[in-house]
Amino acid sequence: EDDPYGELSYTGDALPSLRSLNPDGVVYMGSFSKILAPGMRLGYIIAPEHIHFKLVQAKQASDLHTPSFTQRVAYEVLKTGLLDTHIPS
C-alpha cells in the first residue's frame, strides 16, 4: 500500500489503511516529504516480519544510504512528539 498522503485529511475521518485491515498481508509505505517538508526525500516501510530481511536487501542493492542528516531530523521529530503537534489527529 503506497500511502504518501494518508496523514493528510481535510474533512471527516481518514479512511482506514489496507494494512490496518490485513497487517500480515500488506506492506505499508509512507513518506515524510508530504507531512514534514517537501525536500525531505525520506520514506518508511511497515512490513510483516517474514519479509523484513528481503526489504533490507532490496534497499541495500538499490542505493548506498539515505543522508544521515535527513534521518536524524525525522528521528528527532518522531522522538520529541513534534509530528503529533504538526499534524492534528
Biopython code that builds the backbone (N, CA, C, O; Angstrom):
import numpy as np
from Bio.PDB.StructureBuilder import StructureBuilder

atoms = [
    (1, "GLU", "N", (0.856, -1.166, 0.000)),
    (1, "GLU", "CA", (0.000, 0.000, 0.000)),
    (1, "GLU", "C", (0.905, 1.232, 0.000)),
    (1, "GLU", "O", (1.591, 1.499, 0.987)),
    (2, "ASP", "N", (0.908, 1.967, -1.079)),
    (2, "ASP", "CA", (1.691, 3.192, -1.197)),
    (2, "ASP", "C", (0.800, 4.347, -0.770)),
    (2, "ASP", "O", (-0.131, 4.710, -1.488)),
    (3, "ASP", "N", (1.076, 4.929, 0.396)),
    (3, "ASP", "CA", (0.154, 5.882, 1.009)),
    (3, "ASP", "C", (0.865, 7.167, 1.459)),
    (3, "ASP", "O", (0.839, 7.492, 2.646)),
    (4, "PRO", "N", (1.500, 7.903, 0.532)),
    (4, "PRO", "CA", (2.226, 9.102, 0.960)),
    (4, "PRO", "C", (1.329, 10.213, 1.496)),
    (4, "PRO", "O", (1.787, 11.051, 2.272)),
    (5, "TYR", "N", (0.074, 10.233, 1.101)),
    (5, "TYR", "CA", (-0.838, 11.297, 1.532)),
    (5, "TYR", "C", (-1.810, 10.838, 2.612)),
    (5, "TYR", "O", (-2.756, 11.556, 2.936)),
    (6, "GLY", "N", (-1.592, 9.663, 3.169)),
    (6, "GLY", "CA", (-2.526, 9.096, 4.137)),
    (6, "GLY", "C", (-2.721, 9.919, 5.396)),
    (6, "GLY", "O", (-3.788, 9.865, 6.008)),
    (7, "GLU", "N", (-1.713, 10.680, 5.794)),
    (7, "GLU", "CA", (-1.817, 11.501, 7.003)),
    (7, "GLU", "C", (-2.544, 12.816, 6.764)),
    (7, "GLU", "O", (-2.868, 13.530, 7.712)),
    (8, "LEU", "N", (-2.801, 13.140, 5.496)),
    (8, "LEU", "CA", (-3.437, 14.413, 5.164)),
    (8, "LEU", "C", (-4.919, 14.192, 4.896)),
    (8, "LEU", "O", (-5.299, 13.520, 3.936)),
    (9, "SER", "N", (-5.737, 14.760, 5.746)),
    (9, "SER", "CA", (-7.179, 14.660, 5.593)),
    (9, "SER", "C", (-7.772, 16.022, 5.942)),
    (9, "SER", "O", (-7.505, 16.566, 7.013)),
    (10, "TYR", "N", (-8.566, 16.561, 5.046)),
    (10, "TYR", "CA", (-9.073, 17.912, 5.254)),
    (10, "TYR", "C", (-10.476, 17.948, 5.838)),
    (10, "TYR", "O", (-10.840, 18.898, 6.531)),
    (11, "THR", "N", (-11.254, 16.932, 5.563)),
    (11, "THR", "CA", (-12.604, 16.881, 6.126)),
    (11, "THR", "C", (-12.929, 15.446, 6.532)),
    (11, "THR", "O", (-12.551, 14.497, 5.846)),
    (12, "GLY", "N", (-13.609, 15.303, 7.617)),
    (12, "GLY", "CA", (-14.053, 13.988, 8.062)),
    (12, "GLY", "C", (-12.918, 13.097, 8.519)),
    (12, "GLY", "O", (-11.763, 13.517, 8.583)),
    (13, "ASP", "N", (-13.259, 11.881, 8.831)),
    (13, "ASP", "CA", (-12.278, 10.905, 9.278)),
    (13, "ASP", "C", (-11.536, 10.323, 8.084)),
    (13, "ASP", "O", (-12.102, 10.152, 7.004)),
    (14, "ALA", "N", (-10.255, 10.021, 8.298)),
    (14, "ALA", "CA", (-9.470, 9.376, 7.253)),
    (14, "ALA", "C", (-9.960, 7.934, 7.073)),
    (14, "ALA", "O", (-10.438, 7.303, 8.016)),
    (15, "LEU", "N", (-9.833, 7.443, 5.867)),
    (15, "LEU", "CA", (-10.198, 6.050, 5.608)),
    (15, "LEU", "C", (-9.164, 5.131, 6.244)),
    (15, "LEU", "O", (-8.000, 5.514, 6.359)),
    (16, "PRO", "N", (-9.553, 3.939, 6.656)),
    (16, "PRO", "CA", (-8.569, 3.016, 7.232)),
    (16, "PRO", "C", (-7.584, 2.547, 6.160)),
    (16, "PRO", "O", (-7.944, 2.385, 4.994)),
    (17, "SER", "N", (-6.351, 2.337, 6.575)),
    (17, "SER", "CA", (-5.363, 1.827, 5.625)),
    (17, "SER", "C", (-5.634, 0.358, 5.345)),
    (17, "SER", "O", (-6.267, -0.332, 6.145)),
    (18, "LEU", "N", (-5.152, -0.112, 4.208)),
    (18, "LEU", "CA", (-5.285, -1.537, 3.897)),
    (18, "LEU", "C", (-4.535, -2.376, 4.925)),
    (18, "LEU", "O", (-4.974, -3.465, 5.296)),
    (19, "ARG", "N", (-3.387, -1.848, 5.383)),
    (19, "ARG", "CA", (-2.587, -2.579, 6.366)),
    (19, "ARG", "C", (-3.357, -2.760, 7.670)),
    (19, "ARG", "O", (-3.230, -3.802, 8.314)),
    (20, "SER", "N", (-4.146, -1.781, 8.070)),
    (20, "SER", "CA", (-4.916, -1.924, 9.305)),
    (20, "SER", "C", (-5.960, -3.034, 9.180)),
    (20, "SER", "O", (-6.401, -3.597, 10.182)),
    (21, "LEU", "N", (-6.346, -3.337, 7.959)),
    (21, "LEU", "CA", (-7.331, -4.402, 7.725)),
    (21, "LEU", "C", (-6.676, -5.775, 7.576)),
    (21, "LEU", "O", (-7.318, -6.803, 7.791)),
    (22, "ASN", "N", (-5.372, -5.786, 7.200)),
    (22, "ASN", "CA", (-4.665, -7.049, 6.983)),
    (22, "ASN", "C", (-3.174, -6.869, 7.281)),
    (22, "ASN", "O", (-2.370, -6.844, 6.350)),
    (23, "PRO", "N", (-2.786, -6.743, 8.548)),
    (23, "PRO", "CA", (-1.399, -6.417, 8.891)),
    (23, "PRO", "C", (-0.366, -7.453, 8.447)),
    (23, "PRO", "O", (0.788, -7.096, 8.210)),
    (24, "ASP", "N", (-0.743, -8.707, 8.331)),
    (24, "ASP", "CA", (0.215, -9.736, 7.926)),
    (24, "ASP", "C", (0.302, -9.903, 6.415)),
    (24, "ASP", "O", (1.149, -10.649, 5.924)),
    (25, "GLY", "N", (-0.560, -9.220, 5.675)),
    (25, "GLY", "CA", (-0.573, -9.407, 4.230)),
    (25, "GLY", "C", (-0.309, -8.150, 3.423)),
    (25, "GLY", "O", (-0.348, -8.185, 2.193)),
    (26, "VAL", "N", (-0.038, -7.027, 4.105)),
    (26, "VAL", "CA", (0.143, -5.761, 3.395)),
    (26, "VAL", "C", (1.439, -5.096, 3.842)),
    (26, "VAL", "O", (1.731, -5.011, 5.035)),
    (27, "VAL", "N", (2.206, -4.629, 2.871)),
    (27, "VAL", "CA", (3.381, -3.801, 3.136)),
    (27, "VAL", "C", (2.930, -2.347, 2.976)),
    (27, "VAL", "O", (2.385, -1.969, 1.939)),
    (28, "TYR", "N", (3.163, -1.540, 4.010)),
    (28, "TYR", "CA", (2.714, -0.145, 4.025)),
    (28, "TYR", "C", (3.907, 0.770, 3.796)),
    (28, "TYR", "O", (4.937, 0.625, 4.455)),
    (29, "MET", "N", (3.775, 1.715, 2.862)),
    (29, "MET", "CA", (4.838, 2.676, 2.576)),
    (29, "MET", "C", (4.310, 4.085, 2.768)),
    (29, "MET", "O", (3.238, 4.432, 2.273)),
    (30, "GLY", "N", (5.079, 4.899, 3.496)),
    (30, "GLY", "CA", (4.718, 6.290, 3.722)),
    (30, "GLY", "C", (5.897, 7.197, 3.418)),
    (30, "GLY", "O", (6.992, 6.724, 3.112)),
    (31, "SER", "N", (5.673, 8.493, 3.501)),
    (31, "SER", "CA", (6.707, 9.468, 3.168)),
    (31, "SER", "C", (6.675, 10.634, 4.134)),
    (31, "SER", "O", (5.607, 11.134, 4.488)),
    (32, "PHE", "N", (7.860, 11.066, 4.561)),
    (32, "PHE", "CA", (7.950, 12.261, 5.388)),
    (32, "PHE", "C", (7.904, 13.529, 4.540)),
    (32, "PHE", "O", (7.640, 14.610, 5.066)),
    (33, "SER", "N", (8.156, 13.414, 3.237)),
    (33, "SER", "CA", (8.175, 14.610, 2.383)),
    (33, "SER", "C", (6.809, 15.267, 2.271)),
    (33, "SER", "O", (6.722, 16.471, 2.032)),
    (34, "LYS", "N", (5.758, 14.508, 2.435)),
    (34, "LYS", "CA", (4.410, 15.073, 2.318)),
    (34, "LYS", "C", (3.901, 15.652, 3.632)),
    (34, "LYS", "O", (2.982, 16.471, 3.629)),
    (35, "ILE", "N", (4.488, 15.236, 4.762)),
    (35, "ILE", "CA", (3.965, 15.688, 6.054)),
    (35, "ILE", "C", (4.923, 16.586, 6.829)),
    (35, "ILE", "O", (4.500, 17.270, 7.761)),
    (36, "LEU", "N", (6.212, 16.599, 6.463)),
    (36, "LEU", "CA", (7.168, 17.457, 7.170)),
    (36, "LEU", "C", (7.721, 18.563, 6.283)),
    (36, "LEU", "O", (7.570, 19.746, 6.591)),
    (37, "ALA", "N", (8.361, 18.180, 5.183)),
    (37, "ALA", "CA", (8.975, 19.163, 4.292)),
    (37, "ALA", "C", (9.104, 18.558, 2.899)),
    (37, "ALA", "O", (9.538, 17.414, 2.766)),
    (38, "PRO", "N", (8.735, 19.303, 1.860)),
    (38, "PRO", "CA", (8.771, 18.754, 0.504)),
    (38, "PRO", "C", (10.154, 18.270, 0.066)),
    (38, "PRO", "O", (10.255, 17.319, -0.710)),
    (39, "GLY", "N", (11.204, 18.903, 0.546)),
    (39, "GLY", "CA", (12.550, 18.495, 0.160)),
    (39, "GLY", "C", (13.087, 17.306, 0.933)),
    (39, "GLY", "O", (14.172, 16.810, 0.630)),
    (40, "MET", "N", (12.352, 16.847, 1.916)),
    (40, "MET", "CA", (12.813, 15.720, 2.739)),
    (40, "MET", "C", (12.502, 14.425, 2.003)),
    (40, "MET", "O", (11.386, 13.912, 2.079)),
    (41, "ARG", "N", (13.465, 13.917, 1.312)),
    (41, "ARG", "CA", (13.277, 12.716, 0.497)),
    (41, "ARG", "C", (13.511, 11.476, 1.348)),
    (41, "ARG", "O", (14.503, 10.766, 1.184)),
    (42, "LEU", "N", (12.579, 11.233, 2.255)),
    (42, "LEU", "CA", (12.722, 10.122, 3.187)),
    (42, "LEU", "C", (11.365, 9.456, 3.366)),
    (42, "LEU", "O", (10.367, 10.110, 3.669)),
    (43, "GLY", "N", (11.351, 8.160, 3.175)),
    (43, "GLY", "CA", (10.134, 7.400, 3.360)),
    (43, "GLY", "C", (10.341, 6.305, 4.387)),
    (43, "GLY", "O", (11.414, 6.180, 4.977)),
    (44, "TYR", "N", (9.311, 5.522, 4.590)),
    (44, "TYR", "CA", (9.393, 4.420, 5.538)),
    (44, "TYR", "C", (8.494, 3.287, 5.076)),
    (44, "TYR", "O", (7.560, 3.480, 4.298)),
    (45, "ILE", "N", (8.797, 2.119, 5.569)),
    (45, "ILE", "CA", (8.012, 0.923, 5.252)),
    (45, "ILE", "C", (7.658, 0.220, 6.557)),
    (45, "ILE", "O", (8.499, 0.069, 7.443)),
    (46, "ILE", "N", (6.416, -0.200, 6.661)),
    (46, "ILE", "CA", (5.964, -1.059, 7.751)),
    (46, "ILE", "C", (5.543, -2.365, 7.085)),
    (46, "ILE", "O", (4.621, -2.395, 6.271)),
    (47, "ALA", "N", (6.235, -3.440, 7.446)),
    (47, "ALA", "CA", (6.012, -4.702, 6.743)),
    (47, "ALA", "C", (5.943, -5.869, 7.717)),
    (47, "ALA", "O", (6.448, -5.793, 8.837)),
    (48, "PRO", "N", (5.312, -6.947, 7.273)),
    (48, "PRO", "CA", (5.315, -8.160, 8.089)),
    (48, "PRO", "C", (6.752, -8.634, 8.325)),
    (48, "PRO", "O", (7.608, -8.507, 7.449)),
    (49, "GLU", "N", (6.999, -9.171, 9.494)),
    (49, "GLU", "CA", (8.350, -9.584, 9.883)),
    (49, "GLU", "C", (8.973, -10.577, 8.907)),
    (49, "GLU", "O", (10.182, -10.541, 8.680)),
    (50, "HIS", "N", (8.170, -11.456, 8.331)),
    (50, "HIS", "CA", (8.730, -12.509, 7.476)),
    (50, "HIS", "C", (9.342, -11.985, 6.176)),
    (50, "HIS", "O", (10.052, -12.734, 5.505)),
    (51, "ILE", "N", (9.097, -10.738, 5.795)),
    (51, "ILE", "CA", (9.736, -10.209, 4.586)),
    (51, "ILE", "C", (10.694, -9.058, 4.877)),
    (51, "ILE", "O", (11.242, -8.457, 3.953)),
    (52, "HIS", "N", (10.897, -8.749, 6.151)),
    (52, "HIS", "CA", (11.770, -7.633, 6.535)),
    (52, "HIS", "C", (13.159, -7.749, 5.920)),
    (52, "HIS", "O", (13.645, -6.783, 5.332)),
    (53, "PHE", "N", (13.812, -8.902, 6.039)),
    (53, "PHE", "CA", (15.171, -9.069, 5.543)),
    (53, "PHE", "C", (15.245, -8.848, 4.037)),
    (53, "PHE", "O", (16.201, -8.244, 3.550)),
    (54, "LYS", "N", (14.255, -9.326, 3.298)),
    (54, "LYS", "CA", (14.236, -9.139, 1.837)),
    (54, "LYS", "C", (14.132, -7.657, 1.482)),
    (54, "LYS", "O", (14.747, -7.213, 0.513)),
    (55, "LEU", "N", (13.371, -6.897, 2.244)),
    (55, "LEU", "CA", (13.261, -5.461, 2.003)),
    (55, "LEU", "C", (14.581, -4.744, 2.302)),
    (55, "LEU", "O", (14.978, -3.837, 1.570)),
    (56, "VAL", "N", (15.250, -5.147, 3.363)),
    (56, "VAL", "CA", (16.566, -4.579, 3.684)),
    (56, "VAL", "C", (17.537, -4.874, 2.539)),
    (56, "VAL", "O", (18.283, -3.985, 2.128)),
    (57, "GLN", "N", (17.543, -6.081, 2.026)),
    (57, "GLN", "CA", (18.411, -6.435, 0.913)),
    (57, "GLN", "C", (18.098, -5.601, -0.329)),
    (57, "GLN", "O", (19.013, -5.150, -1.019)),
    (58, "ALA", "N", (16.829, -5.397, -0.613)),
    (58, "ALA", "CA", (16.438, -4.597, -1.787)),
    (58, "ALA", "C", (16.893, -3.151, -1.627)),
    (58, "ALA", "O", (17.368, -2.545, -2.587)),
    (59, "LYS", "N", (16.755, -2.600, -0.445)),
    (59, "LYS", "CA", (17.208, -1.235, -0.177)),
    (59, "LYS", "C", (18.711, -1.123, -0.362)),
    (59, "LYS", "O", (19.189, -0.194, -1.013)),
    (60, "GLN", "N", (19.458, -2.057, 0.202)),
    (60, "GLN", "CA", (20.908, -2.027, 0.085)),
    (60, "GLN", "C", (21.370, -2.193, -1.357)),
    (60, "GLN", "O", (22.396, -1.631, -1.739)),
    (61, "ALA", "N", (20.642, -2.944, -2.155)),
    (61, "ALA", "CA", (21.015, -3.149, -3.553)),
    (61, "ALA", "C", (20.669, -1.944, -4.431)),
    (61, "ALA", "O", (21.249, -1.759, -5.502)),
    (62, "SER", "N", (19.719, -1.127, -3.967)),
    (62, "SER", "CA", (19.246, -0.031, -4.819)),
    (62, "SER", "C", (19.981, 1.283, -4.599)),
    (62, "SER", "O", (20.012, 2.119, -5.503)),
    (63, "ASP", "N", (20.573, 1.493, -3.426)),
    (63, "ASP", "CA", (21.347, 2.713, -3.188)),
    (63, "ASP", "C", (22.327, 2.488, -2.048)),
    (63, "ASP", "O", (22.301, 1.452, -1.384)),
    (64, "LEU", "N", (23.183, 3.463, -1.831)),
    (64, "LEU", "CA", (24.184, 3.323, -0.774)),
    (64, "LEU", "C", (23.607, 3.613, 0.597)),
    (64, "LEU", "O", (23.776, 2.817, 1.521)),
    (65, "HIS", "N", (22.926, 4.748, 0.745)),
    (65, "HIS", "CA", (22.329, 5.093, 2.032)),
    (65, "HIS", "C", (21.472, 6.347, 1.886)),
    (65, "HIS", "O", (21.577, 7.085, 0.907)),
    (66, "THR", "N", (20.639, 6.562, 2.865)),
    (66, "THR", "CA", (19.856, 7.787, 2.964)),
    (66, "THR", "C", (20.694, 8.775, 3.776)),
    (66, "THR", "O", (21.326, 8.373, 4.753)),
    (67, "PRO", "N", (20.717, 10.062, 3.395)),
    (67, "PRO", "CA", (21.544, 11.025, 4.127)),
    (67, "PRO", "C", (21.293, 11.003, 5.637)),
    (67, "PRO", "O", (20.147, 11.007, 6.086)),
    (68, "SER", "N", (22.363, 10.980, 6.398)),
    (68, "SER", "CA", (22.275, 10.899, 7.861)),
    (68, "SER", "C", (21.530, 12.079, 8.461)),
    (68, "SER", "O", (20.755, 11.909, 9.403)),
    (69, "PHE", "N", (21.755, 13.281, 7.924)),
    (69, "PHE", "CA", (21.087, 14.462, 8.469)),
    (69, "PHE", "C", (19.572, 14.336, 8.339)),
    (69, "PHE", "O", (18.838, 14.637, 9.280)),
    (70, "THR", "N", (19.108, 13.894, 7.182)),
    (70, "THR", "CA", (17.669, 13.721, 6.948)),
    (70, "THR", "C", (17.090, 12.692, 7.914)),
    (70, "THR", "O", (16.013, 12.895, 8.476)),
    (71, "GLN", "N", (17.800, 11.599, 8.103)),
    (71, "GLN", "CA", (17.336, 10.581, 9.041)),
    (71, "GLN", "C", (17.284, 11.124, 10.466)),
    (71, "GLN", "O", (16.354, 10.829, 11.218)),
    (72, "ARG", "N", (18.287, 11.920, 10.832)),
    (72, "ARG", "CA", (18.335, 12.474, 12.194)),
    (72, "ARG", "C", (17.182, 13.443, 12.445)),
    (72, "ARG", "O", (16.581, 13.435, 13.519)),
    (73, "VAL", "N", (16.876, 14.277, 11.450)),
    (73, "VAL", "CA", (15.758, 15.210, 11.596)),
    (73, "VAL", "C", (14.460, 14.439, 11.814)),
    (73, "VAL", "O", (13.688, 14.770, 12.714)),
    (74, "ALA", "N", (14.216, 13.426, 11.007)),
    (74, "ALA", "CA", (12.993, 12.627, 11.160)),
    (74, "ALA", "C", (12.972, 11.938, 12.526)),
    (74, "ALA", "O", (11.929, 11.896, 13.178)),
    (75, "TYR", "N", (14.088, 11.410, 12.954)),
    (75, "TYR", "CA", (14.179, 10.753, 14.252)),
    (75, "TYR", "C", (13.804, 11.714, 15.382)),
    (75, "TYR", "O", (13.015, 11.368, 16.261)),
    (76, "GLU", "N", (14.370, 12.912, 15.352)),
    (76, "GLU", "CA", (14.097, 13.894, 16.409)),
    (76, "GLU", "C", (12.629, 14.322, 16.400)),
    (76, "GLU", "O", (12.022, 14.488, 17.458)),
    (77, "VAL", "N", (12.064, 14.497, 15.216)),
    (77, "VAL", "CA", (10.653, 14.881, 15.109)),
    (77, "VAL", "C", (9.762, 13.800, 15.716)),
    (77, "VAL", "O", (8.802, 14.105, 16.423)),
    (78, "LEU", "N", (10.079, 12.550, 15.441)),
    (78, "LEU", "CA", (9.291, 11.445, 15.993)),
    (78, "LEU", "C", (9.528, 11.284, 17.492)),
    (78, "LEU", "O", (8.579, 11.093, 18.252)),
    (79, "LYS", "N", (10.783, 11.358, 17.918)),
    (79, "LYS", "CA", (11.144, 11.137, 19.319)),
    (79, "LYS", "C", (10.533, 12.192, 20.240)),
    (79, "LYS", "O", (10.071, 11.873, 21.336)),
    (80, "THR", "N", (10.531, 13.441, 19.796)),
    (80, "THR", "CA", (10.053, 14.529, 20.649)),
    (80, "THR", "C", (8.541, 14.716, 20.599)),
    (80, "THR", "O", (7.992, 15.495, 21.378)),
    (81, "GLY", "N", (7.861, 14.015, 19.696)),
    (81, "GLY", "CA", (6.414, 14.167, 19.579)),
    (81, "GLY", "C", (5.996, 15.341, 18.721)),
    (81, "GLY", "O", (4.809, 15.657, 18.643)),
    (82, "LEU", "N", (6.954, 15.997, 18.073)),
    (82, "LEU", "CA", (6.640, 17.147, 17.234)),
    (82, "LEU", "C", (5.695, 16.780, 16.091)),
    (82, "LEU", "O", (4.859, 17.593, 15.694)),
    (83, "LEU", "N", (5.819, 15.580, 15.567)),
    (83, "LEU", "CA", (4.946, 15.164, 14.473)),
    (83, "LEU", "C", (3.483, 15.184, 14.911)),
    (83, "LEU", "O", (2.606, 15.571, 14.138)),
    (84, "ASP", "N", (3.220, 14.769, 16.146)),
    (84, "ASP", "CA", (1.843, 14.749, 16.654)),
    (84, "ASP", "C", (1.248, 16.155, 16.748)),
    (84, "ASP", "O", (0.046, 16.333, 16.553)),
    (85, "THR", "N", (2.081, 17.149, 17.044)),
    (85, "THR", "CA", (1.583, 18.527, 17.108)),
    (85, "THR", "C", (1.546, 19.172, 15.721)),
    (85, "THR", "O", (0.781, 20.108, 15.488)),
    (86, "HIS", "N", (2.371, 18.671, 14.810)),
    (86, "HIS", "CA", (2.437, 19.205, 13.450)),
    (86, "HIS", "C", (1.226, 18.782, 12.622)),
    (86, "HIS", "O", (0.726, 19.546, 11.796)),
    (87, "ILE", "N", (0.765, 17.560, 12.853)),
    (87, "ILE", "CA", (-0.388, 17.023, 12.119)),
    (87, "ILE", "C", (-1.490, 16.734, 13.127)),
    (87, "ILE", "O", (-1.372, 15.789, 13.906)),
    (88, "PRO", "N", (-2.554, 17.523, 13.130)),
    (88, "PRO", "CA", (-3.656, 17.268, 14.073)),
    (88, "PRO", "C", (-4.314, 15.918, 13.800)),
    (88, "PRO", "O", (-4.407, 15.491, 12.649)),
    (89, "SER", "N", (-4.765, 15.255, 14.843)),
    (89, "SER", "CA", (-5.452, 13.966, 14.659)),
    (89, "SER", "C", (-6.891, 14.198, 14.311)),
    (89, "SER", "O", (-7.640, 13.241, 14.116)),
]
sb = StructureBuilder()
sb.init_structure("model")
sb.init_model(0)
sb.init_chain("A")
sb.init_seg("    ")
for serial, (resi, resn, name, xyz) in enumerate(atoms, 1):
    if name == "N":
        sb.init_residue(resn, " ", resi, " ")
    sb.init_atom(name, np.array(xyz, "f"), 0.0, 1.0, " ", f" {name:<3s}", serial, name[0])
structure = sb.get_structure()
